[in-house]
Structure formats: C-alpha cells, structure tokens
C-alpha cells in the first residue's frame, strides 16, 4: 500500500533544499532566523536566561 502523501519524504527534501541555499549564502540563514524570532517573539537562549 503506497501513501498518497509522504510527509517524511517531503521534510527531507525541504531540509536538503534549505541546506543547499544556506551553504551558498550563510547570511541568509541568520537573516531568516532573526525574522522568525521577531515574528514569534523568541529569545535566543543563553546560559544566563535558560532557567528563568
């Protein structure tokens, strides 16, 4: 029985595509992560603020 949609296969292809993009342009990864942190109001965890 074959699945109509294979989510694991899809996630692997997305990760591979992003990895290639970020290898070519490492600053792009940092920029996108900053945008995500801003959008969802996420802070970067450090040793000082990890257990607050």
Residue pairs with C-beta under 8 A, 6 or more apart in sequence:
21 28
22 28
22 29
36 42
37 43
37 44
43 49
